[in-house]
Amino acid sequence: MYMEKDKVQRIIEKNHRFISPYEEPESYYLWTDDHFTDEQITDEIIHLYFNKLQYAAANADRLINQAFKPEFYQFYGVDKQQVSSPDEMCSGLIFDSFVLSPGQKLICANLSNDQYLFGHFIAVEWDYHWQIKSVWID
C-alpha cells in the first residue's frame, strides 16, 4: 500500500537525506505479503508507519551512519571517480525508499546515491526499536 505523498512530504520536508515522494517509482509504502494482507492494514498501522518515518527523518544521519560499513566503499558498483572515501560515501547516502513490513515487524530502507552508486543500493532492515537486523550492499 503506497502512502499519501503529501503527508510523506510534510514529514520529510526538505531533509536532504530522503528522496522525494513524488519520484517514480514510488518509494514510501507498507509491504504486505501472504502473512499480512492489505485487508489487515488498520489506521493504527498507518499511524505507526508515519511515526517511524518521522523518527527516521529526525535521525537520518545517525541511522545512516549506524548502517554504513566502511567496506561498502570497496564494492565494485561504487564509482570512485565520483566519491573518494568511505566517509564521503556515507555522508552522501539518502533514503531511496522507506517501507514498513508489519507482517515481519521490520522497517526497511534502501540507501543510495545515483552519482556514485548508480543502479545499486545498501539495503537496511531494522526492527521496530531501530535495532539493525541486517544490512547489505547490492
N, C-alpha and C positions, 0 to 999 in steps of 0.2 A: 504494500500500500504506500503510494507516494504521499509525502507530507505537503501541507499547504505552503507553497513557495513564499508567499508574502510573510507568513508567520516565521518561517525559517530565516528570511532576510532580516526581519526585525531583531531576531536573536543574535545572529552573527554580525549584524550591522556592517561596519567597514573593517572587520577583522581580516587582516591580510593573510591569515593562516587558513582561510576557508574559501573554497570555490563558490561561485555564485550559484544560488539555487535555480537560476534561470538558464544555466548552461545545459546543453544536451550531451550525453544522456543524463537523465535526472539522477541525482546522487544522494538524495535525502529521503529515506523510506524505512518502513517496517518490513522485515523479512518474515514471510510466512512459509510454512512447509507442510508436510504431511502430519506433523505433530502439533502444529499450531496454524489454524486456517484463518482466512480473512474474517470469517464469521465470529471468531473468538476475540477480535480486536475490540476492546472496550474504550470508553473515554479515559479510564484510568491508565491504560497502556499508552494511549496517545499523549496524555499528560506526562507520563514517565519519559517518553521519547523527548519531549521538549525540555524537560528538566535536565536530562542527560546532555542534550545539545547545548543548553545554557551553561552547564558546568564545563563542557569541552571548550566553548567559546571563551569563557573566563580564564581557563587554564591551558590553553592550546600550547603555549611554549613549553610548559612543564611536561605535558603529556607527550609531545613530540620528542622532547629530549630524553624522556624515560624509554621510549620505544626505539629510538635510534641506536644502532650499533655501529661503531667506527668501521668495522669490517665491511659494512654495506658499501662503503666508498670503493672497495675493490671489485664490486660486481661488474660484470662485463658490459652491462647496459648503461653504466654511468659515463656520460660524455665529459671526460677530464679536460677538454678544451674549454668547457663552459663552467666548470667548478673545480677548484684547485685543492680542496682539503675536505676531510670528513666534517669539520666544524662548519665550513661554508655550505656543504651539502645539507647538513641538519638544519641550519638556520633558514634555508630556502624552501623547506618542505611545507606543503599545505595539505589540509584535509581535502582530498579529492572526492571523498564520499563519507557519509555518516549514516550508519544503519543500526537499528535496534532489532535484535532477534529474540523476541520474547519466549519462543519455544526452547531456545538454548540458554536463555538468560545471559546474552552477550551483547556487548556494544562493539561494533566492527567499523573499521575505517581503512581506507587506502590513503596513504601519504605519497605524494608525488610532486614533481616539478617538471613541466614539459620542456624546460630549457636544457636540463641535463639528465633527465631520467625518462625521456620520451618513450611512451609505449610500455613503461614498466612502473612498478609501484612497490611500496612497502605496506604489507597487509598487517594490521594490528587487531587483536581481539582482546577486549577487557571484560572482566566480569562486572556486575552491577556496582561493585565497590571500587572500580577503577584499578583493579589489580590485573596486570598483563597476564593473559592466558597463553597467548602465542604471538609471535612476530616473525615475519619472513619477508624476503625480497623476491620479487618475481618479475 
